[in-house]
């Protein structure tokens, strides 16, 4: 059980209940960081097999009652009872992307009627891959506006994101994977389809894989995430839908019909229910060099890190990297609590000294001590440079 599967085991107990006979006699445990819940089988005290039975974030303890029903305690959800997924919720997910109903022509990547594109100001770094984003919501529903974090999506919402390798030598982009993040009655779940070599369709994956990509003249391995990996970033604390926030969506974008202000276009099209007196703000786009370097750096930390580094987030380091949090309240002005990586002073931010700042040291590596810990195998040089220039510009780092 290595760090590719989990980071911190929460020990459990042997199941002796009657409600889930397929688990009888198996040892159940969880991983605090990944959220995976496992059933471990053994034969004569030897490891036999391990079965993934579900996901529940930040599990701290297991317990049972007199009838053998099993319960988990979680920092995220309180006390949770282990039950079998209902038939509706456990319905078979289509093996092929073409069977999802999201596309009118999968090979041409043409969306079905009612599936519309959307755009974000500051994409999450994905090792140089390009991304196309789409959304569909059920007829007769609307998205609820929130001033910060993810908007409130109706049950049945489908968010689609396809990752593409940029063209080289005048060729076409190559589709690598398509992720679909959808809201069921019981909550959000994510799925990944891997595109085949001839780009005619994509097949559902059940566990993480690595594929070789080439971007900006550099070859590397790209991680395809499984359905449980999605839930490590798309958390309840962050509002589940990271790209669907005012700071990502607000601004002028180029549609097929012409340029439009995205939030107001969504409101006019009756997709979004937005109050008239909202205070809109937007992350700076990378090309907006007239915006202060601090705004660029804080926005980058928000997009790449704040889904976990916030109140009720999954991260071990108690930081709050949301762009709305004053610097003195982020925790960045103190000492690193998870190792100093050789820094002289061990400070997360050492004003005027980027190379002595543990924050930058973590952003500059992709091993077990690197950040972000998932969804990237290559250091984001532009993001690293922005954060470095911001630290260089700091005279002091205020504390509360």
N, C-alpha and C positions, 0 to 999 in steps of 0.2 A: 504494500500500500504506500506508493510514493507520492511526491508532491504534484505529480501530474493528475492525481485523482482527488487529493484533498490536502488540507493543511493542519487540521486540528480535530482529532477524534473525540467525540463525546460517547463514552461507554454506555452500553444499554443493559439489556437483560434477555433471558431466554423466554420466548413466547410460549405460554401455556393456556391461552384462551381457546374458546370454542368458535368464536365468530369468524376467524380466518384460519381454517384448518390447514391450508397450504403452507402456513408459516409455523405450524406447531413444532416445537423443539429446536427452532433456529434462534441464533443469537442476533438480536437487532441492535444496531448502533448507528450513529450519525456522524457527519462531518460538519463542524461548526461553521467553517468558512464556505464550503461549496454548497451546503444545504442538502446534500444527498443523504438519504436514509437507506441503509443496507440490511439485508438478512443474510447472515453467515451460517453456512451449513458445515458440519464436520463429521468425520468418521474416525472413531477410535482416537479422538483428540488431535486428528490431523485435518488441516484445511481441505475442504472438499469443493465448495463452490460459494460464490457470493452473488446475490441477486439484488439489483436496485429496485426498491419498492416504492419510492416516492421522494418528495423534496419538501423540506420545511426549514426555513432559514433560522440560523442562530439557535440551534437546539442546545439546551444546557443540561437536560436530565431526562431519564425515562422512569416510568412507574406503572403499576397496574393496580386493579381493584380485586375484590374477592372472586369475581367471575373470570379473572384473567384478561379482561380488556386492557389494552395497552394505551398509555398516555405519554405525551411528550410535553416538556415545558420549553418555551422559546421566548427569548427577549423580544422577538418581533410579534408573536401571536398569542402569548400567554400559554394557557393549558390547551393542548390539542389532542383529540382522540384519534387513534389510528383506525380508519374504516376503509372498506373497499370502495373504489371509485364506482360511481353509478354507471349504468350502461350507456347513458347519453354522454356523460363526460368522458368515458373510456372508449368512445367510438373510434374505429380504426381511422387513423390519419392517412390520407392518400399517399401511396408510395411514390407516385410520379407527380411532379409539379403541374403537369397538364391536367391532372384529375382534380385539382383543387377548385376549379371554377373561377380562378382569378384572372385567367388569360383567355382572350379570344383567339390568339395565335401564339402559342408558347415559343415555338422556334424563332419567331420574329420579335418576341418579347412585346407583343401588343396586348394591352390590358383589356379585360372584359368591361362592358358598359357599367358605369357606376363606380369604377375604380379610377381615382384621380391622382395626379402627381402632386407632390409637395416638395418644398425646398427648405434648407436650413442655412443659417448664417455662418456657423462654425462647425463643420463636421468633426466627429470623433476621428482621431488618427487611426487609419487602417492600413499601415505599411505601404502607402502610396496607391492603393486601389481606389478606383472611382466608384460612386454609388448612385443608384437611382432609387427614389422613394415614392411609394404610393399608399393610398389609404382608401378603405371602403367602410361605410357604416350602414346599418340596416335602414331601410326605408322608414320614414316617419320619425326618425330620431335625430338628435342634434348633440354636438359636443359641448360640454360645459366649460366655460372659461375659468381659469384660476390665475391669480395675479403672479404667483411663482410656482415653480415645479410643473409637473405634467398636468395637462388638462384632464377633465373628467370624461372618459369615453364610455359610450353606451355598450351594453352587452352585445356581442356580435361584431364589434369593431375588428377590422383586420388591417394591420400595418405590414407593408411589404417592402423589403430592401434587397436589391440585387447588387452584388459586388462584382466589379469588372476590372480586368487587367487592361491598362491603357494600351492603345495600339502602338506598335513599333514598326518602323520601316514602311509606313504607309498602309499597314494592314488594318483590320477591324479590331475593336475591343473584344476581349474574350471573357465571357461570363464565367465566374468562378463558383458562386453560390447565391442562393436566394434564401433569405430568412423571412419567416412570417411570424409575427407576434400578435396573438389574438386574444380577445377577452371572452371567456366562457362565463357561464353563470357562477361557477365556483371560483373564478379568478383568471389571471393571465397565464398563458403558456406560450412557449416559443418553439419553433421547429426550423430545421435547416435542410435544404435540398441542394445537392452537389450536381453541377451541370456536367453532362457527358461531353466527350471529346468533340462530337460533331455539332454541339450546341443546339440539338433538337429538343432536348428535355433535360430535366434534373431529377435526381433520385433522393428520397429521404434518407438521411443518415441517423443512426441510433446512438452513435458514440463519436467523440471528437476525432478528427483526422487532421493530417497535415498535407497540404498540396504545395507544389513548387510554383512560385509566381516570379515574374520579372517586372519590376517597375523602376523607372528612372535609370535603366541600364544595370540594375542590381538584381541578382537572383536570390531568393530566400524562401523559406518555408512559411506558409500561411496557415494559421490554425482555423479549422472549421469547428465551430462550437456546437455542442449538442444542446438538447432542449433545456437541460438543467443549468447549463452555463449561462443562458440568457438571464436567469433569475438572480444571478450574482450582481448584476448591474441595474437591471430594471426592477428596482425595489419599491416596496410600499412607501418607504421614507422619501424616495425621489419622485413619487407619483406615477411609477411604472412606465410612462411614455416619455423618454428623455428628450426626444426631438420635438415633441409637441408641447412647447412652452413659448411664452410670448417672446423671450429673448432669442429663441432660435427662429421663430416664424415671422416676426415683425420685420417688414422691409419690402422694398420693391424687387420683384423677381420676374424673370422672363418666361411667360407661358407661350404656348403655341399661338394663342390669339393675340399676344402682345404683352407688354409689361403691365403689372398690376401690383398693388399693395396686398400682400398675401392674406393677412388677417381680415382685412375688410372685404376682400374677394370671397373668402370662405364664409363670412357673415352674410354677405349679399346673396350667396348661393344657398343659404339656409343650412350649411353644414355646421356652423359654429354659432353658439348663443353668447354674444359678447356685450357686456354693459356699455352704455354710451360714455361714461365718465372714467374709463380706465386710464391708468398712467402707464403708457406703453414705453418699453425700453428694449434695446436689441444688443446682442453680442456684436462686437466689431468684427467685420469680415477681414480675412488676412490681407486683402489688398487695400484696406482703409488705413494707410500709413499716417494720416493726419490725426488719428486717435492716439492718445497717450500710451506709452509702452505698458504702463501699469494696467490699463484697461484690457489690452491684448493678453497680458500674462494672466491676470485674474480670470478672464474668460476662458483661456485655455485650461487652467486648473479646474475651473467649474465643469467644463465639458468632459475632460478626460479623467477627473478624479473625484468630483463632488458627489457622484451617485453613491459612493461608499463612505467618503470622508465628510460626514454631516451627522447631526443628531439622529440616532437610531440606525445609522449606517452600519455596514458589515465590517469596516476596517478596524484593525486592532489599535492603530494609532488614533488617539482621540483628537482629531482635527476637524475643523469645519471650513471646508474650502469653497463654500458657496460664494458667488460673486457679491451677494448682498451682505455678507458678514464683514464688518470692519476688520482691518488687518490685525488690530490688537486683540481681537476676539477669535481669530482663526486657530490659534495654537502654534502658528508658524514662528512666533518670536521666542519660543522656548527651546529647550534641549530636546534632541531626538530621543524618543522612548523605545525605539525598535532597533537600536544599533546606530553607530555614527559613521560606518563605512570608511574609517580612517580619517575623518575630519578632525582637524586640530582642536577646534572648540566644541565640536559635537552639536552645533546649533543647526536647526532646520533652515533658518535664514541668517546668514552672516552679512549684514549690510556692507555693500561695496566689495564683497569677496565671494563671487559666485562659486568658485572652485572649492571653497571651504564650506559651502552650504549643503547640508545633507539632502535637502529637497532636490537640488539640481543633480546631486550624485545619484539619487534614485531614478530620476528621469533620464539619466545618461547610460543606463544599463538595462539588459533584458534577461538577467538571470533571476534566481529566487529572491534577490533583494531589489529588483527593479520595479518600477511603476510606470504604467498600470500593470497589474499582475496577470491580466487576461486580455485576449483580443488583439495582441500585437506581438510580433517577434523582432521588430526592427525599431531602433530608436528614432523618434521624430526630431530630426535635426532642426527644423524651423521652430517647433515648439520649444525645444531646448534652448535655442538662441534667444527667443523672446523672453523666457524666464530668466536666462542669464543676464540679459541687458537690464531687465527690471531690477534684479538684485544688485547689479552694479550701480544703478541709479539711486539706491536707497542710502540715506545718510544714517538713519536709525530705524530700528524695528520696535514700535511702541508696544508696551504691555499694559494690561488692564490695571 
